[in-house]
Amino acid sequence: MTVDISREPDAHRYVLRRGGAIVSVLEYADQGVGTAFTSTVTVPSERGRGYADRLVTFAVDDVEARGAGPVRPSCWYVAEWFDRHPERAGLLAH
């Protein structure tokens, strides 16, 4: 099945779809200078397959490409993602 990831700016979220169905969502808030990642949710039956990791990677890459950093991870999953990816710590708010 095809996996698609996109940013939905009107809804302030990133969405991962598999076969057209929403599997994982990362909500964010623009903060003028910086972006807060506020919540990451994956459909319970789809957990453990790496979807949230792929979604956060996409979102971090997007924030970096748009110059919308730094990132403020108020979501525990995003904070742990940055712990697992110390090479991306330059995008974190201090």
N, C-alpha and C positions, 0 to 999 in steps of 0.2 A: 504494500500500500504506500502511496505517496505521502510524504511528510512535507508540509509547507509551514514556514514561519514568517510572520509579518508583524509590522507595527501598525496599530490602529490609533492614530493620534487623537481623533475625536473622542475615543473612549478611554484614552490614557492607558493603553495596555499593549502588550505584545502577546501574540497568540500562536500556539503551535497546533496545527490541525493534521490529523492523519486520516486520509481517505475522506477529507471534507469535514470531519467531525472534530470539534474542539476537544483537545486532550489536555492542554496545559495553558495557563494564563499567568502572565507577570504584569501586575499593575504598577504604574509609576506616576509620579507627580513632578511636573516641571517646577523648578524653584528659582527661575530667573537665571541665577548662576548655579548650575548643577541640576542633577536629577536624582530624586529619591525613588528607590525601588521599594515599594511598600508591601507587596504581597505576591507570593508565588503559590499557585494551586495546580495540582495535577489530579485528574479523575482517579479515584482510588483504584479502580481495576487496571489502570495503566501505569501505576507507580512501579519503580524499580527497573524501568527500561531506558533510563537516561534522558527522558524527554525534558525534564526541568533543566538539566545541565545544558542541553542543546539550546533551550530557550534563553537561559541566562547568558550563555556565550554570545548568541545572536544579539541580545539586547545591549550587552556591554560593548560589542563591536560597533553597533549602531550609534550608541551614545558617543563613542570615541570618534567615529567617522563624521558625525554631525557637529562635533565640538560642543556637545551639550553636557560635558562633565563639569565638575567632578561628580562621582556617584556617591550617594549616601544610602547605604543598605540598611533600611529599617526592617527588612524581612530577614528572619534567621537563615533561610536557605541561601539567600544572596550573600550574606555575611560569611557563611561556611564556604560558598563557592569561591570567594576571594581568598579565604584561608587555603584552599586547595590550589589556587592559582596565584601565588605570590608575584609572579612576573607581571601581573596586571594591577598590582597595588598602586602604581602611579596614577591610576584613575580615581582612587578613593579620596574623599574629602578628609581633610585633616582637622 
